[in-house]
């Protein structure tokens, strides 16, 4: 006997499984419509203009963030400015971490299938729950120093692990998504 296929059951199961996964918050970005990104070729890190503020050391987290941003911008055709030269873009970023409540709503799943001439169906139920998670946010700004104007900004948030700094792979992934809308050269 031939095995009977249940395409509807597979479709229902696929939709239910997709509904069980939570996607990260969307990436937000804005671009100055007056900015001519064809003119921008180099970038550098804006270390601030307050001469009274002592220079803070670059942390390991900063090093990982800067490396991820540099990699993505170089992939898009930009070059990091040589020390002592005037870059076309100055980059500023901020990070923040906060505890958030993540809730899982009440769900019902239905599945159908079969083996041979026998059919089968199943129903699964989950109860609502909530847990506390740590969420990290990265905000990146690109400044045109010639106009002293922000030409692009973006924000990405991701769930962080329990304690400790974020994994460099998570940082690279988040920065890749963040800079997806940044204009290529």
TIRO-2110 file (N, C-alpha, C; in Angstrom, 1 decimal):
// TIRO-2110
0.8, -1.2, 0.0, N, 1, A
0.0, 0.0, 0.0, CA, 1, A
0.9, 1.2, 0.0, C, 1, A
0.5, 2.2, -0.8, N, 2, A
1.2, 3.5, -0.8, CA, 2, A
0.9, 4.3, 0.4, C, 2, A
1.9, 5.1, 0.8, N, 3, A
1.7, 6.0, 1.9, CA, 3, A
0.9, 7.2, 1.5, C, 3, A
-0.1, 7.5, 2.3, N, 4, A
-0.9, 8.6, 2.0, CA, 4, A
-0.3, 9.9, 2.5, C, 4, A
-0.2, 10.9, 1.6, N, 5, A
0.4, 12.2, 2.0, CA, 5, A
-0.7, 13.2, 2.5, C, 5, A
-0.4, 13.9, 3.5, N, 6, A
-1.4, 14.9, 4.0, CA, 6, A
-0.7, 16.3, 4.0, C, 6, A
-0.8, 17.0, 2.8, N, 7, A
-0.1, 18.3, 2.7, CA, 7, A
-0.7, 19.3, 3.6, C, 7, A
-2.0, 19.2, 3.9, N, 8, A
-2.6, 20.2, 4.8, CA, 8, A
-2.1, 20.0, 6.2, C, 8, A
-1.9, 18.8, 6.6, N, 9, A
-1.3, 18.5, 8.0, CA, 9, A
0.1, 19.1, 8.1, C, 9, A
0.9, 18.9, 7.0, N, 10, A
2.3, 19.4, 7.0, CA, 10, A
2.2, 20.9, 7.1, C, 10, A
1.3, 21.6, 6.4, N, 11, A
1.2, 23.0, 6.4, CA, 11, A
0.8, 23.5, 7.8, C, 11, A
-0.1, 22.9, 8.4, N, 12, A
-0.6, 23.3, 9.7, CA, 12, A
0.6, 23.2, 10.7, C, 12, A
1.3, 22.0, 10.7, N, 13, A
2.4, 21.8, 11.6, CA, 13, A
3.5, 22.9, 11.3, C, 13, A
3.8, 23.2, 10.1, N, 14, A
4.9, 24.2, 9.8, CA, 14, A
4.5, 25.5, 10.3, C, 14, A
3.2, 25.9, 10.1, N, 15, A
2.7, 27.2, 10.6, CA, 15, A
2.8, 27.3, 12.1, C, 15, A
2.4, 26.2, 12.8, N, 16, A
2.5, 26.2, 14.3, CA, 16, A
3.9, 26.2, 14.8, C, 16, A
4.8, 25.5, 14.2, N, 17, A
6.2, 25.6, 14.6, CA, 17, A
6.8, 27.0, 14.4, C, 17, A
6.4, 27.6, 13.3, N, 18, A
6.9, 28.9, 13.0, CA, 18, A
6.3, 29.9, 14.1, C, 18, A
5.1, 29.7, 14.5, N, 19, A
4.5, 30.6, 15.5, CA, 19, A
5.1, 30.4, 16.8, C, 19, A
5.8, 29.3, 17.1, N, 20, A
6.4, 29.1, 18.4, CA, 20, A
7.8, 29.7, 18.6, C, 20, A
8.3, 30.2, 17.5, N, 21, A
9.6, 30.8, 17.6, CA, 21, A
9.4, 32.3, 17.7, C, 21, A
10.2, 33.0, 18.5, N, 22, A
10.1, 34.4, 18.7, CA, 22, A
11.2, 35.1, 17.9, C, 22, A
10.9, 36.1, 17.1, N, 23, A
11.9, 36.8, 16.3, CA, 23, A
12.4, 38.0, 17.2, C, 23, A
13.6, 38.4, 16.9, N, 24, A
14.2, 39.5, 17.6, CA, 24, A
13.4, 40.8, 17.2, C, 24, A
13.5, 41.8, 18.0, N, 25, A
12.9, 43.1, 17.7, CA, 25, A
13.4, 43.6, 16.3, C, 25, A
12.6, 44.3, 15.6, N, 26, A
13.1, 44.8, 14.3, CA, 26, A
14.2, 45.8, 14.4, C, 26, A
15.0, 45.9, 13.4, N, 27, A
16.1, 46.9, 13.3, CA, 27, A
15.4, 48.2, 12.8, C, 27, A
15.8, 49.3, 13.4, N, 28, A
15.3, 50.6, 13.0, CA, 28, A
16.4, 51.4, 12.5, C, 28, A
16.2, 52.1, 11.3, N, 29, A
17.2, 53.0, 10.8, CA, 29, A
16.6, 54.2, 10.1, C, 29, A
17.3, 55.3, 10.0, N, 30, A
16.9, 56.4, 9.3, CA, 30, A
18.1, 57.0, 8.5, C, 30, A
17.8, 57.6, 7.3, N, 31, A
18.9, 58.2, 6.5, CA, 31, A
18.5, 59.6, 6.1, C, 31, A
19.4, 60.5, 6.1, N, 32, A
19.2, 61.9, 5.7, CA, 32, A
19.1, 61.8, 4.2, C, 32, A
17.9, 62.2, 3.6, N, 33, A
17.7, 62.2, 2.2, CA, 33, A
18.6, 63.2, 1.4, C, 33, A
19.2, 64.2, 2.1, N, 34, A
20.1, 65.1, 1.5, CA, 34, A
21.5, 64.7, 1.4, C, 34, A
21.8, 63.6, 2.2, N, 35, A
23.2, 63.1, 2.2, CA, 35, A
23.5, 62.4, 0.9, C, 35, A
24.7, 62.7, 0.4, N, 36, A
25.2, 62.0, -0.9, CA, 36, A
26.3, 61.0, -0.4, C, 36, A
25.8, 59.8, -0.3, N, 37, A
26.7, 58.7, 0.2, CA, 37, A
27.8, 58.3, -0.8, C, 37, A
27.7, 58.8, -2.1, N, 38, A
28.7, 58.5, -3.1, CA, 38, A
30.0, 59.3, -2.7, C, 38, A
29.8, 60.4, -2.0, N, 39, A
31.0, 61.2, -1.6, CA, 39, A
31.7, 60.7, -0.4, C, 39, A
31.1, 59.8, 0.4, N, 40, A
31.7, 59.3, 1.6, CA, 40, A
32.5, 58.0, 1.2, C, 40, A
33.8, 58.0, 1.6, N, 41, A
34.6, 56.9, 1.3, CA, 41, A
35.3, 56.4, 2.5, C, 41, A
35.6, 57.3, 3.5, N, 42, A
36.3, 56.9, 4.7, CA, 42, A
35.5, 57.1, 6.0, C, 42, A
35.8, 56.4, 7.1, N, 43, A
35.2, 56.7, 8.3, CA, 43, A
36.2, 56.6, 9.5, C, 43, A
35.8, 57.2, 10.6, N, 44, A
36.7, 57.1, 11.8, CA, 44, A
35.7, 57.2, 13.0, C, 44, A
36.3, 56.8, 14.1, N, 45, A
35.5, 56.8, 15.4, CA, 45, A
35.5, 58.2, 16.0, C, 45, A
34.4, 58.7, 16.3, N, 46, A
34.3, 60.0, 17.0, CA, 46, A
34.5, 59.8, 18.5, C, 46, A
35.6, 60.3, 19.0, N, 47, A
35.9, 60.1, 20.4, CA, 47, A
35.4, 61.2, 21.3, C, 47, A
34.6, 62.1, 20.8, N, 48, A
34.0, 63.2, 21.6, CA, 48, A
34.8, 64.4, 21.4, C, 48, A
34.2, 65.5, 21.7, N, 49, A
34.9, 66.8, 21.6, CA, 49, A
35.1, 67.5, 22.9, C, 49, A
34.8, 66.8, 24.0, N, 50, A
35.0, 67.4, 25.3, CA, 50, A
36.4, 67.3, 25.8, C, 50, A
37.2, 68.3, 25.8, N, 51, A
38.7, 68.2, 26.2, CA, 51, A
38.8, 68.0, 27.7, C, 51, A
37.8, 68.3, 28.5, N, 52, A
37.8, 68.1, 29.9, CA, 52, A
37.7, 66.6, 30.3, C, 52, A
37.0, 65.9, 29.4, N, 53, A
36.8, 64.4, 29.7, CA, 53, A
38.0, 63.7, 29.4, C, 53, A
38.5, 62.9, 30.4, N, 54, A
39.7, 62.1, 30.2, CA, 54, A
39.4, 61.0, 29.2, C, 54, A
40.4, 60.6, 28.4, N, 55, A
40.2, 59.5, 27.5, CA, 55, A
40.0, 58.2, 28.2, C, 55, A
38.8, 57.6, 28.0, N, 56, A
38.5, 56.3, 28.6, CA, 56, A
39.2, 55.2, 27.8, C, 56, A
39.6, 54.1, 28.5, N, 57, A
40.1, 53.0, 27.7, CA, 57, A
39.1, 52.3, 26.9, C, 57, A
39.5, 51.7, 25.8, N, 58, A
38.6, 51.0, 25.0, CA, 58, A
38.4, 49.6, 25.6, C, 58, A
37.2, 49.2, 25.9, N, 59, A
36.9, 47.9, 26.5, CA, 59, A
36.9, 46.8, 25.5, C, 59, A
36.9, 45.6, 26.0, N, 60, A
36.8, 44.4, 25.1, CA, 60, A
35.5, 44.4, 24.3, C, 60, A
34.4, 44.8, 24.9, N, 61, A
33.1, 44.9, 24.3, CA, 61, A
33.2, 46.0, 23.1, C, 61, A
33.8, 47.2, 23.4, N, 62, A
34.0, 48.2, 22.4, CA, 62, A
34.9, 47.7, 21.2, C, 62, A
35.9, 46.9, 21.5, N, 63, A
36.8, 46.4, 20.5, CA, 63, A
35.9, 45.4, 19.6, C, 63, A
35.1, 44.6, 20.2, N, 64, A
34.3, 43.7, 19.4, CA, 64, A
33.2, 44.4, 18.6, C, 64, A
32.6, 45.4, 19.1, N, 65, A
31.6, 46.2, 18.4, CA, 65, A
32.3, 47.0, 17.2, C, 65, A
33.4, 47.6, 17.5, N, 66, A
34.1, 48.4, 16.5, CA, 66, A
34.6, 47.4, 15.3, C, 66, A
35.1, 46.3, 15.7, N, 67, A
35.6, 45.3, 14.7, CA, 67, A
34.4, 44.9, 13.8, C, 67, A
33.3, 44.6, 14.4, N, 68, A
32.1, 44.2, 13.6, CA, 68, A
31.6, 45.3, 12.7, C, 68, A
31.6, 46.5, 13.2, N, 69, A
31.1, 47.7, 12.4, CA, 69, A
32.2, 47.9, 11.2, C, 69, A
33.4, 47.8, 11.6, N, 70, A
34.5, 48.0, 10.6, CA, 70, A
34.4, 47.0, 9.5, C, 70, A
34.2, 45.7, 9.9, N, 71, A
34.1, 44.6, 8.9, CA, 71, A
32.9, 44.9, 7.9, C, 71, A
31.8, 45.3, 8.5, N, 72, A
30.6, 45.5, 7.7, CA, 72, A
30.7, 46.7, 6.7, C, 72, A
31.3, 47.8, 7.2, N, 73, A
31.5, 48.9, 6.4, CA, 73, A
32.6, 48.7, 5.3, C, 73, A
33.6, 47.9, 5.6, N, 74, A
34.6, 47.6, 4.6, CA, 74, A
33.9, 46.7, 3.5, C, 74, A
33.1, 45.8, 4.0, N, 75, A
32.4, 45.0, 3.0, CA, 75, A
31.5, 45.8, 2.1, C, 75, A
31.0, 46.9, 2.6, N, 76, A
30.2, 47.8, 1.8, CA, 76, A
31.0, 48.8, 1.0, C, 76, A
32.3, 48.8, 1.0, N, 77, A
33.2, 49.6, 0.2, CA, 77, A
33.8, 50.8, 0.9, C, 77, A
33.6, 50.9, 2.2, N, 78, A
34.2, 52.1, 2.9, CA, 78, A
35.6, 51.6, 3.5, C, 78, A
36.4, 52.6, 3.7, N, 79, A
37.8, 52.3, 4.3, CA, 79, A
37.9, 53.1, 5.6, C, 79, A
38.6, 52.5, 6.6, N, 80, A
38.8, 53.2, 7.8, CA, 80, A
39.9, 54.3, 7.5, C, 80, A
39.7, 55.5, 8.0, N, 81, A
40.6, 56.6, 7.7, CA, 81, A
41.9, 56.4, 8.4, C, 81, A
43.0, 56.8, 7.7, N, 82, A
44.3, 56.7, 8.3, CA, 82, A
44.4, 57.8, 9.4, C, 82, A
45.1, 57.4, 10.5, N, 83, A
45.3, 58.4, 11.6, CA, 83, A
45.9, 59.7, 11.1, C, 83, A
45.3, 60.8, 11.5, N, 84, A
45.8, 62.1, 11.1, CA, 84, A
45.1, 62.7, 9.9, C, 84, A
44.3, 61.9, 9.3, N, 85, A
43.5, 62.4, 8.1, CA, 85, A
42.1, 62.7, 8.5, C, 85, A
41.4, 63.5, 7.7, N, 86, A
40.0, 63.8, 7.9, CA, 86, A
39.1, 62.8, 7.2, C, 86, A
38.3, 62.1, 8.0, N, 87, A
37.4, 61.1, 7.5, CA, 87, A
36.2, 61.8, 6.9, C, 87, A
35.5, 61.1, 6.0, N, 88, A
34.2, 61.6, 5.4, CA, 88, A
33.1, 61.4, 6.4, C, 88, A
33.2, 60.4, 7.2, N, 89, A
32.1, 60.0, 8.2, CA, 89, A
32.8, 59.8, 9.6, C, 89, A
32.1, 60.4, 10.6, N, 90, A
32.5, 60.1, 12.0, CA, 90, A
31.4, 59.1, 12.5, C, 90, A
31.8, 58.1, 13.2, N, 91, A
30.9, 57.1, 13.8, CA, 91, A
30.8, 57.3, 15.3, C, 91, A
29.6, 57.3, 15.8, N, 92, A
29.4, 57.3, 17.2, CA, 92, A
28.4, 56.1, 17.5, C, 92, A
28.6, 55.5, 18.7, N, 93, A
27.7, 54.4, 19.0, CA, 93, A
27.5, 54.5, 20.5, C, 93, A
26.4, 53.9, 20.9, N, 94, A
26.0, 53.8, 22.4, CA, 94, A
25.5, 52.3, 22.6, C, 94, A
25.8, 51.8, 23.7, N, 95, A
25.2, 50.5, 24.1, CA, 95, A
24.4, 50.6, 25.4, C, 95, A
23.5, 49.8, 25.5, N, 96, A
22.7, 49.7, 26.8, CA, 96, A
22.2, 48.3, 27.0, C, 96, A
22.0, 47.9, 28.2, N, 97, A
21.4, 46.6, 28.5, CA, 97, A
20.3, 46.8, 29.6, C, 97, A
19.3, 46.1, 29.5, N, 98, A
18.2, 46.2, 30.4, CA, 98, A
17.5, 44.9, 30.6, C, 98, A
16.9, 44.7, 31.7, N, 99, A
16.1, 43.5, 32.0, CA, 99, A
14.7, 43.7, 31.4, C, 99, A
14.2, 42.7, 30.7, N, 100, A
12.9, 42.8, 30.1, CA, 100, A
12.1, 41.5, 30.5, C, 100, A
10.8, 41.7, 30.5, N, 101, A
9.9, 40.5, 30.7, CA, 101, A
9.6, 40.0, 29.3, C, 101, A
9.8, 38.7, 29.1, N, 102, A
9.5, 38.0, 27.9, CA, 102, A
8.3, 37.1, 28.2, C, 102, A
7.2, 37.2, 27.5, N, 103, A
6.1, 36.4, 27.7, CA, 103, A
5.9, 35.4, 26.6, C, 103, A
5.4, 34.3, 26.9, N, 104, A
5.0, 33.2, 25.9, CA, 104, A
3.5, 33.1, 26.1, C, 104, A
2.7, 33.4, 25.1, N, 105, A
1.3, 33.3, 25.2, CA, 105, A
0.8, 31.9, 25.2, C, 105, A
-0.5, 31.7, 25.6, N, 106, A
-1.2, 30.5, 25.5, CA, 106, A
-1.2, 30.0, 24.1, C, 106, A
-0.9, 28.8, 23.8, N, 107, A
-0.8, 28.3, 22.4, CA, 107, A
-1.5, 26.9, 22.3, C, 107, A
-2.1, 26.7, 21.2, N, 108, A
-2.7, 25.4, 20.9, CA, 108, A
-2.1, 25.0, 19.5, C, 108, A
-1.6, 23.7, 19.5, N, 109, A
-1.1, 23.2, 18.2, CA, 109, A
-1.8, 22.0, 17.8, C, 109, A
-2.1, 21.8, 16.5, N, 110, A
-2.8, 20.7, 16.0, CA, 110, A
-1.9, 20.1, 14.9, C, 110, A
-1.8, 18.8, 14.9, N, 111, A
-1.0, 18.1, 13.8, CA, 111, A
-1.7, 16.9, 13.3, C, 111, A
-1.5, 16.6, 12.0, N, 112, A
-2.1, 15.5, 11.4, CA, 112, A
-1.1, 14.8, 10.6, C, 112, A
-1.2, 13.5, 10.5, N, 113, A
-0.2, 12.7, 9.7, CA, 113, A
-0.8, 11.3, 9.5, C, 113, A
0.0, 10.5, 8.9, N, 114, A
-0.4, 9.1, 8.7, CA, 114, A
0.7, 8.2, 8.4, C, 114, A
0.6, 6.9, 8.6, N, 115, A
1.5, 5.9, 8.2, CA, 115, A
0.8, 4.8, 7.6, C, 115, A
1.0, 4.5, 6.4, N, 116, A
0.2, 3.5, 5.7, CA, 116, A
-1.3, 3.9, 5.6, C, 116, A
-2.1, 3.0, 6.0, N, 117, A
-3.6, 3.3, 5.8, CA, 117, A
-4.1, 3.9, 7.1, C, 117, A
-3.3, 4.0, 8.1, N, 118, A
-3.7, 4.6, 9.4, CA, 118, A
-3.5, 6.1, 9.4, C, 118, A
-4.4, 6.8, 9.9, N, 119, A
-4.3, 8.3, 10.1, CA, 119, A
-4.1, 8.6, 11.5, C, 119, A
-3.5, 9.7, 11.8, N, 120, A
-3.2, 10.1, 13.2, CA, 120, A
-3.4, 11.6, 13.3, C, 120, A
-3.8, 12.1, 14.5, N, 121, A
-3.9, 13.5, 14.8, CA, 121, A
-3.4, 13.7, 16.2, C, 121, A
-3.0, 14.9, 16.4, N, 122, A
-2.5, 15.2, 17.8, CA, 122, A
-2.8, 16.7, 18.1, C, 122, A
-3.0, 17.0, 19.4, N, 123, A
-3.2, 18.3, 19.9, CA, 123, A
-2.2, 18.6, 21.0, C, 123, A
-1.6, 19.8, 20.9, N, 124, A
-0.7, 20.2, 22.0, CA, 124, A
-1.1, 21.5, 22.6, C, 124, A
-0.9, 21.7, 23.9, N, 125, A
-1.4, 22.9, 24.5, CA, 125, A
-0.2, 23.4, 25.4, C, 125, A
0.1, 24.7, 25.4, N, 126, A
1.1, 25.2, 26.3, CA, 126, A
0.4, 26.3, 27.1, C, 126, A
0.9, 26.4, 28.3, N, 127, A
0.3, 27.5, 29.2, CA, 127, A
1.1, 28.7, 29.0, C, 127, A
0.5, 29.9, 29.3, N, 128, A
1.3, 31.1, 29.2, CA, 128, A
2.3, 31.2, 30.3, C, 128, A
3.4, 31.8, 30.0, N, 129, A
4.5, 32.0, 30.9, CA, 129, A
5.3, 33.3, 30.7, C, 129, A
6.0, 33.7, 31.7, N, 130, A
6.8, 34.9, 31.5, CA, 130, A
8.2, 34.6, 32.2, C, 130, A
9.2, 35.2, 31.6, N, 131, A
10.5, 35.1, 32.2, CA, 131, A
11.3, 36.4, 32.0, C, 131, A
12.3, 36.6, 32.8, N, 132, A
13.1, 37.8, 32.7, CA, 132, A
14.3, 37.5, 31.9, C, 132, A
14.5, 38.4, 30.9, N, 133, A
15.7, 38.2, 30.0, CA, 133, A
16.5, 39.5, 30.0, C, 133, A
17.7, 39.5, 29.6, N, 134, A
18.6, 40.6, 29.5, CA, 134, A
18.6, 41.0, 28.0, C, 134, A
18.3, 42.2, 27.6, N, 135, A
18.3, 42.7, 26.3, CA, 135, A
19.3, 43.8, 26.1, C, 135, A
20.2, 43.6, 25.1, N, 136, A
21.2, 44.6, 24.8, CA, 136, A
20.8, 45.4, 23.5, C, 136, A
21.1, 46.7, 23.5, N, 137, A
20.8, 47.6, 22.4, CA, 137, A
22.0, 48.3, 22.0, C, 137, A
22.2, 48.4, 20.7, N, 138, A
23.3, 49.2, 20.0, CA, 138, A
22.7, 50.2, 19.1, C, 138, A
23.1, 51.5, 19.4, N, 139, A
22.6, 52.6, 18.5, CA, 139, A
23.9, 53.1, 17.8, C, 139, A
23.8, 53.2, 16.5, N, 140, A
25.0, 53.7, 15.7, CA, 140, A
24.6, 55.0, 14.9, C, 140, A
25.4, 56.0, 15.0, N, 141, A
25.2, 57.2, 14.2, CA, 141, A
26.4, 57.5, 13.3, C, 141, A
26.1, 57.9, 12.1, N, 142, A
27.1, 58.3, 11.1, CA, 142, A
26.9, 59.8, 10.9, C, 142, A
28.0, 60.6, 11.1, N, 143, A
28.0, 62.0, 11.1, CA, 143, A
28.8, 62.5, 9.9, C, 143, A
28.3, 63.4, 9.1, N, 144, A
29.1, 64.1, 8.1, CA, 144, A
29.8, 65.3, 8.8, C, 144, A
31.1, 65.2, 9.0, N, 145, A
31.8, 66.3, 9.7, CA, 145, A
31.8, 67.6, 8.9, C, 145, A
31.7, 67.5, 7.6, N, 146, A
31.8, 68.8, 6.8, CA, 146, A
30.5, 69.6, 7.0, C, 146, A
29.4, 68.9, 7.2, N, 147, A
28.1, 69.6, 7.5, CA, 147, A
27.7, 69.6, 8.9, C, 147, A
28.5, 68.9, 9.8, N, 148, A
28.2, 68.7, 11.2, CA, 148, A
26.7, 68.2, 11.3, C, 148, A
26.4, 67.2, 10.5, N, 149, A
25.0, 66.7, 10.5, CA, 149, A
25.0, 65.1, 10.5, C, 149, A
24.0, 64.6, 11.2, N, 150, A
23.9, 63.1, 11.2, CA, 150, A
23.3, 62.8, 9.8, C, 150, A
23.9, 61.7, 9.2, N, 151, A
23.4, 61.3, 7.9, CA, 151, A
22.7, 60.0, 7.9, C, 151, A
23.0, 59.2, 9.0, N, 152, A
22.4, 57.9, 9.1, CA, 152, A
22.4, 57.5, 10.6, C, 152, A
21.3, 56.8, 11.0, N, 153, A
21.4, 56.2, 12.4, CA, 153, A
20.6, 55.0, 12.4, C, 153, A
20.9, 54.1, 13.2, N, 154, A
20.2, 52.8, 13.3, CA, 154, A
20.3, 52.2, 14.7, C, 154, A
19.3, 51.3, 15.0, N, 155, A
19.2, 50.8, 16.4, CA, 155, A
18.9, 49.3, 16.2, C, 155, A
19.6, 48.5, 17.0, N, 156, A
19.3, 47.0, 17.0, CA, 156, A
19.4, 46.5, 18.4, C, 156, A
18.4, 45.6, 18.7, N, 157, A
18.4, 45.0, 20.1, CA, 157, A
18.4, 43.5, 19.9, C, 157, A
19.0, 42.9, 20.9, N, 158, A
19.1, 41.4, 20.9, CA, 158, A
19.1, 40.9, 22.3, C, 158, A
18.5, 39.7, 22.5, N, 159, A
18.5, 39.1, 23.8, CA, 159, A
19.9, 38.6, 24.1, C, 159, A
20.4, 38.9, 25.3, N, 160, A
21.8, 38.5, 25.7, CA, 160, A
21.7, 37.3, 26.6, C, 160, A
22.8, 36.6, 26.7, N, 161, A
22.9, 35.5, 27.6, CA, 161, A
22.9, 35.9, 29.0, C, 161, A
22.9, 35.0, 29.9, N, 162, A
22.9, 35.2, 31.3, CA, 162, A
24.3, 35.7, 31.8, C, 162, A
24.4, 36.9, 32.1, N, 163, A
25.7, 37.5, 32.6, CA, 163, A
26.8, 37.5, 31.6, C, 163, A
27.8, 38.2, 31.9, N, 164, A
29.0, 38.3, 31.0, CA, 164, A
28.6, 39.1, 29.7, C, 164, A
29.7, 39.5, 29.0, N, 165, A
29.5, 40.3, 27.8, CA, 165, A
28.9, 39.4, 26.6, C, 165, A
28.3, 40.1, 25.6, N, 166, A
27.7, 39.3, 24.5, CA, 166, A
28.8, 38.6, 23.7, C, 166, A
28.5, 37.5, 23.2, N, 167, A
29.4, 36.7, 22.3, CA, 167, A
29.7, 37.5, 21.1, C, 167, A
31.0, 37.5, 20.6, N, 168, A
31.4, 38.2, 19.4, CA, 168, A
30.5, 37.8, 18.2, C, 168, A
30.1, 36.5, 18.1, N, 169, A
29.3, 36.1, 17.0, CA, 169, A
27.9, 36.8, 17.0, C, 169, A
27.4, 37.0, 18.2, N, 170, A
26.1, 37.7, 18.4, CA, 170, A
26.2, 39.1, 17.9, C, 170, A
27.4, 39.7, 18.4, N, 171, A
27.6, 41.1, 18.0, CA, 171, A
27.7, 41.3, 16.5, C, 171, A
28.5, 40.4, 15.8, N, 172, A
28.7, 40.4, 14.4, CA, 172, A
27.3, 40.3, 13.7, C, 172, A
26.5, 39.3, 14.1, N, 173, A
25.2, 39.1, 13.5, CA, 173, A
24.3, 40.3, 13.6, C, 173, A
24.3, 40.9, 14.8, N, 174, A
23.4, 42.1, 15.1, CA, 174, A
23.9, 43.3, 14.3, C, 174, A
25.2, 43.5, 14.2, N, 175, A
25.7, 44.6, 13.4, CA, 175, A
25.5, 44.4, 11.9, C, 175, A
25.6, 43.1, 11.5, N, 176, A
25.3, 42.8, 10.1, CA, 176, A
23.8, 43.2, 9.7, C, 176, A
22.9, 42.9, 10.6, N, 177, A
21.5, 43.3, 10.4, CA, 177, A
21.3, 44.8, 10.5, C, 177, A
22.0, 45.4, 11.5, N, 178, A
21.9, 46.8, 11.7, CA, 178, A
22.3, 47.6, 10.4, C, 178, A
23.5, 47.2, 9.8, N, 179, A
24.0, 47.9, 8.7, CA, 179, A
23.5, 47.4, 7.3, C, 179, A
22.5, 46.6, 7.3, N, 180, A
21.9, 46.1, 6.1, CA, 180, A
21.4, 47.3, 5.3, C, 180, A
20.8, 48.3, 5.9, N, 181, A
20.2, 49.4, 5.2, CA, 181, A
21.2, 50.5, 4.9, C, 181, A
22.5, 50.4, 5.5, N, 182, A
23.5, 51.4, 5.3, CA, 182, A
23.9, 51.4, 3.8, C, 182, A
23.9, 52.5, 3.1, N, 183, A
24.2, 52.5, 1.7, CA, 183, A
25.6, 51.9, 1.3, C, 183, A
25.7, 51.1, 0.3, N, 184, A
26.9, 50.5, -0.1, CA, 184, A
27.6, 51.5, -1.1, C, 184, A
28.9, 51.4, -1.3, N, 185, A
29.6, 52.2, -2.2, CA, 185, A
29.7, 51.6, -3.5, C, 185, A
END
